[in-house]
Amino acid sequence: MLIHVVSAGETLWQIANRYAAPMSAIIQLNALPDPDQLVIGQSLVIPSSFTTHTVKKGETLSSIAQQYNVSLQSIIQVNHLTNPDVLTPGTKLIIPPIIHIVEAGETLSQIARSYSTTVQAIIEENDITNPNMIYVGSHLVIPRTKPTVEVNAYTYQTPDEAVQSLNAVGYLLTYFSPFAYLMNADGTLEPLNDKAMIDAANSQNIIPMLTVTNFTSTETGSNLTHVILSNEQLSEKVIDNILKVMEDKGYKVLNVDFENVLPADRENYNQFLQLAVDRLHPKGYLVSTALAPKTGPSPAGSTYEAYDYEAHGRIADFVVLMTYEWGYRLGPPQAISPINEMRKVVEYALTVMPANKIFLGFQIYARDWLVPHVKGQEAETFSPQEAVARAQQYGATIQYDRTAQSPYFRYVDKQGRNHEVWFEDARSAQAKFDLTKEYNLRGISYWALGFPFPQNWALLDNNFSIKK
């Protein structure tokens, strides 16, 4: 699969011809509402047996060719490289597919074994209608082995909306987390209408994950959490109620998402997690946490001091790094999930916990800020699809911040007000998948279902095998 960025004057017909791809497939993969209305700077996912590779420091063309099991000369030819001995980190190379030419007497089973793949994978990659009839001299594209990851998605949709989302993308999810069970100061949990969601998840072999939280849209939850965490009996009562819900409704994993925890409650929080593990593990349940993004140990009294990465990584079965919200809805306009900042969080986390416990948080929404920004003014939040539609509506050109690996654009509305929009596209999604693969992380966690982003799901499926 390839990513194409629309240039001025390009048509979808021209783009399809360039890549020898059906226009209908491009329209479907990108959910284009009007194929005649492309935006300059818009990224498109192109169905292709070719793929891309971003050159890393220290790599050579020879090592890249070996990694992808193709000839060095084929990479030189497809990229029109004039000086293959000089590679600049960050350069994107097109990698040709692995091609097998069928020889006399060969069967698909033999071919699949020789490339450590499956017959079914070859059939699907080449649209073979009769596996028993392959002809000598036929060129078969051999699918590459994809890394296996786990994928979680939170949602705060209504039950009907959540079921629709699960029906659409559930085949790409390992876990599903309705947001959320809110704990009360007396240790009880606010009920959640989640039966239909859990049934839909179970029908697709998705593991339901119960998220318990301490905050609402109007309450930070700091004092509430202190009341619970500083009282052993209340902590036990919360876990009693969590266990009851898990047993009654069929949840298999607990996700603890306590936010705005007071610095003084750091050890209390760690003890609560250990208590949860001690109570849930004997019953076969897993325990996970959601962690605010940090790039190093927090100074005493700082905002995120209560989030002890080393302890969470040691106690919990896995953690979700909430690597988003740099572009906060009440703050100034900027990339919501800049890859350079995400990388710092991941690299710090890896100093105190193993990669196989880390989920990379990935937000899939856009934000539109009025500019100049006025303190306290709230940005509008919507889907990446709506962001592209808005750029088209106002004749904006989509730009791309190479450092943040994030698209953005500016426009003037009908009232003459200036706007700045930051969102996600195919390029920014691929950057996050590359980061996940680079550090061999356990998986990806989406916040949140309900924001249409078809390119993301196509690329997720293309990059990874999803553990079920």
N, C-alpha and C positions, 0 to 999 in steps of 0.2 A: 504494500500500500504506500502511496506517495502523497505528498502535500503540495498543492500548487497555490501560489499567491497571485490573485488577479491583477493584471496590469491595465493601464488605461487603454480603452478601445477593444479589449479582448471580449470575445463572445464565448458562450458555452460550447458552441459547435466547434470553434477553433481549438479550444482546450481539449475537448474530447478527441478530436483528430490528432492532436499532438501526442497524446498518450495512447492512442488506439483503444480508447475506452468507450463503452456505450454511454451516450448522453443520459439515458434513462437510469443507469446505475449511479452516475454522479448525482443526478437529481435526487434519487432515493437516499443515498448515503448521507447527503448533506441537508435533506429535507428542504430543498429550495422551493419557496412558495411561488416564485416567478423566475423561471430560468433566463428570461430576457432582461432581468434587472440584477446584474452583478455589481458589486461595490469595489472600487479600486482599493486594493489592500486586503480584500476578503480572502481568507484561506479556504481551500476546497480539498476534501479528501478524495483521492483518485484511486479507484480499484486497480490494482496492478500487482504482478508477481515480483516486481522490483521493490526494493526497500531503501531506506536511507541510513547512513551512519554518520554520527558527529565525531570528528577526529578529536582524540584526547591527547594530552601532553605525553610525549614519549612513543606514540604509536608510529609505525611505518606502514607503507602501503602493503608490504609483504605480510606483516602481522595481521592487518585487516583482512586481506585476501584469505589467509589461513583461518581466521575466525569465522568467516562466512562460507568457507569451503568452495571458493571460486578462484579462477586464475587471476593473477596480478594484471595480466594484459587486458582481461575483460573489464576490470575496473578503470584502467587507463582509457580504454576506448569509449566506454559509455559516459565518462566524465570529461572527455576531451582534454586530458591532462598533458600539458606540454613539458612540465618538469616534475615527474612523479617522485623524485627524491626529496622534494621540499613540500612538507605538509604543515599547514598552519592549524593549531588547535582551534576548534570551533567550526572549522570548515565542514560543510555537509556534503557527503559523497553519496551518489546513487550506486547501490549495490545490485548487480544483476542476479537473477534467480539461479538456483542449481538446476542444471538441465541434464537429464539422462536420455541417451539415445538407445532405444530398445534394440537388443541383439537377438539373433535367432535362438529360439528355445527358452527365452526368459519369460517368467511369469511375474505378475504384479507382486505376489508374495515374496519372491526372491529379491526383486528390486527394493521392496519396502525394507526387508531385513538388511540389505547391504547399506542402506542409509539410516538405519535405526529409526524408522518411522512406521506408519501403519498403512495397510492397503486402503482403508477407508479415507485416510488423509490424502493419499495420492488421487483416489477417485474424485474426491470433492475438489481438490485443487485444479484438476484437469477436466472436470465435467464429463467424466467417463460414464457412458450409459451401459456398456456391457464389459465388465471387468475380465471376462474370459476371452475377449477378443482385442488384443493389442497387437499392433503390427510392427514388424521389423522396420527399423529406421524412424519410428515415431519419436518425437521429442516430448518428453514428460517433464513437467516442472515438479521438482521435489520440494515439498514443504519443509521449512526449517523447524527444528525443535524450539519451542517457546518456553521461557521460564514459567514456573507455576507460582501463582500468588493467591492470597486470600483477599476478598473484596467485601467491604462493609458499606452499607448506605444507611444513613439516618433519614428520617422523614418526620415532618410535623404537619403532614397533609391530613385531610379528613379521611376516614376509613375507605370510602368509595374511591377517592383520588389515589390513595396509597395502593389499593388493589390494582387500579389501572396501571400505575407505575411498575408494580411488580410483574404484571402480565407483559409489560413491554420490555423490561430489562432484567427481569429476575434470573434469566439463564446466565447472567454475568455476575451474580452475587453469591457470596459464601454466607454472609450474615446480613440480617436486616434488623434495624433498631428504631422502633417507634419512639418518638421523643415527646414526652418522657414521663416517668413516674416521679412526681414531686413529693419529697418527704415533708412532713409537718413537724412542728416543734415537740409534739408528743410521741414521735416515733412512728406514726401511721403514714400511709402513702395515699396520695390522691388517686382515685381510680382512673383508668384510661380505657377508652373504648377501642380495644385492639384485637378483638376476636377475629374479625374478618381479615385483618392484615396477617395475623399469625396463620390462619388457615391458608391464605394465599401463598405465604412464604413456605409453609410445609409442603404444599402441593408441588412446589418447584425445588424441593430439596435444599431450601435455604434455612440456615439455623437462626431462629429468633433470638435476639439479644436484648435483654431488659436493661434499659438505661434509667438510672435513678439520678436525680439532680436536685439542686438546692436553690435554683434561681428562676425568676419569671421575668416577663418584660418590664415589670415595675419594681421588682425586688432583687437586689444583688445576691442575697442569700448568705452573706458573711456571718451575720449574727446567728441565723438559723443553724448554720453548720457548726458554729462554736458551741451552741447549746447541745447539739447531738454528739459531736466528737469529744467534748470534755466530760461527758457523762457515760460511764460504761453501761449502765442499765438501758439508757436510751439507744446507745449504739447497738446493743444486743436486740432491742425491740425492732429497730429498723431492719436488721438482718433477718429477724424472725418473719417480718412482714414481706420482705423480699423473697424469702424462701417459699412462703405460702403462695405468692403470686406465680413464681416460677413453676411450682408443682401444679397449681390449678390450671395454668394457661399454656404450659409447655415450653417456656423459655429454657434455653440450655446454657446461656452465658450471661453474666452480669457485667454491665459497663457502668462504672462509677464516674459521673461527670459533675464533680463539685467545683464550682468556679468562685472566684473572689474569696478564696479561703484566706483567713487572717494568718500573717506570718507566725504568730504565736501558736497556731494549731498545726504546725508542720508535723511534729511527732505524733500528735493525736490522729492526724490523717493517716500516717503510716500504720499506726496501731489498728485503726479501723479497717484498713485494707488487709492486714494480717488476720484480723478476726474474721473478715469475710471469706478469705481463702480457707482458714481453718474450719469454717462452718460449711462452705460450699463444695470444696474438693471431695470430701468423703461421700457426697451424694452424686459425684460425677459431673458437677458443673464447673465451668471455667469462670475466671474473674479477670476483667480488664479495666483499664482506666483511660480517661481522656485528659491529656496534659497540655496546659498552656505552653506556647512556644518560648523556649529559653535557649540562649546561645552560650551559657556558662553558668557556674554556680552563682546563686543570687546573694548579694550582700545582705546582711542582717537588716530586717525590717522592710525589705523591698517588696514590691507588688507580688512577685512570683516566688517568694522564698518558701512558701508552703508546699510547692511542688518539687518534691525530692526525686529527681529523675533516677538516681541510683536505687533508692528504696522501691520505687514503683516498678522499675525494671527487674528487680530481684524478687519482689513479692508477687506481682501480677503475672498472669499467663501471657498477656500482651498489652501494649499501650497504643493509643491513638494520639499522634502528635497533631495538635490543632494548628497546623501550619497555614493559617489564613487570617484574614481580618487586619492586615496591615492597612489596607484601604477600608477603614472603619466607616460605617454609615454616618456617624456624627463628626467625623474628622475631615481633613482636607483630602482632595482627590489624589489617589495614587493606586498602583497595582494592588489588588486584594491579596494575591498570593505570589509575590515576587520570588522567582526561583533562586536568586542569590541569597535572600534571607532564609528561605526554606532550607537551602543547603547548609547554612550555618547551624540551624537547629538540629538537623539530622547528624551533622558531624559531631556536635556536642553530645547528643544522645548516645552515639556509638562509642563514646569514651567511657560510658558507665553502664551500658546495657547491650546485649547482643542484637545483631540485625534481625534475627528471626523472632524478635519480640516487638518489632516496630512497624506500625501502620503509618504511612504518609497521608496526612489530611489533605483533602483536595476539595475546594469549594467550587461549585458549578453554577455560579450566578454572576450577574453583571451589576454595576452601580453607575448611576448618573448623578453627578454633582453639579449644582449651580456654581459658577465661578464669577468673580472671586469668592472664595469660601468665607462664610460668616460663621463664627463659633456657635455651635449648637444647631446649625442648620442640617437637616437630615437628607442624605442622598436617597434617591429612589432605587429600589432593588428589583431586578427582573432577570429573565433568562438570557443566555448568550444569543439565542435565536432572535429575541426582541432587540438586542443590541445591534445586530446586523441590519435588521429591519429599520431601526431608527437611523442608522447611518445612511441607508438608502433613501429614506424619507426626506432627510435634510441635505442630501448631496455631499455628505462628508467623505473624506478619504481616510481609510483606516491606517494608522501608523503602528509600528511595532517597536517596543522598547527592548533592545537586545540584552541589556543587563538584567532586567526583571523577567525577560522572556514573557512579555504580556502585551496584548494589543490594546489600543486606545484610540479615541478620536474626539474631536471637538466640533461643536455646531452651535448655531444661533437659532433659537426657537421663534415662533410667530410673534411672541411678545418682545422680541429683541434681546432676550436674556442669553448669556453665554453658558454653555454646558461642557463638561468633560466626562467622558464615559470610559471606564476600564472594564474589561470583560475577559473571557477565556475563549480561545479558538483552537483549531487543530494543532497549531504550532506550540501553543502554551501547554496543551494537554500532552503532546509528545515529549516536551521537555520534562514534565513531571514523571512520565513513564520511564524516560531515560535515567532520571535520578533514582527511581525505585530499582531499576536494573543495575545501575552502577554500584549501589551499596548493598545489593542483594537483600532488600528489605522484605519483611513478611508479607506486606500487602499495602492496599490503598483503602482509605475510608472517605466516602463522599458526604459532604454536607451541602446540599441535601436533595433528596428526590423532589420532583415537582417543578424543576427548571429545565425545560427541554434543551438538550444539547446532544443531538444525534451523532455528531462527529466524535465526541468523546467515547461513546459506547462502541462505535466502529473501530476506533483505534485501540481501545482497551482489548477488544477481542482479537485484534491483529497482533498485539504485542505480547499477550500472555495467555497461558492456559489457566483457567479459573478453578481453584480447588472447590469441590463440592463435598 
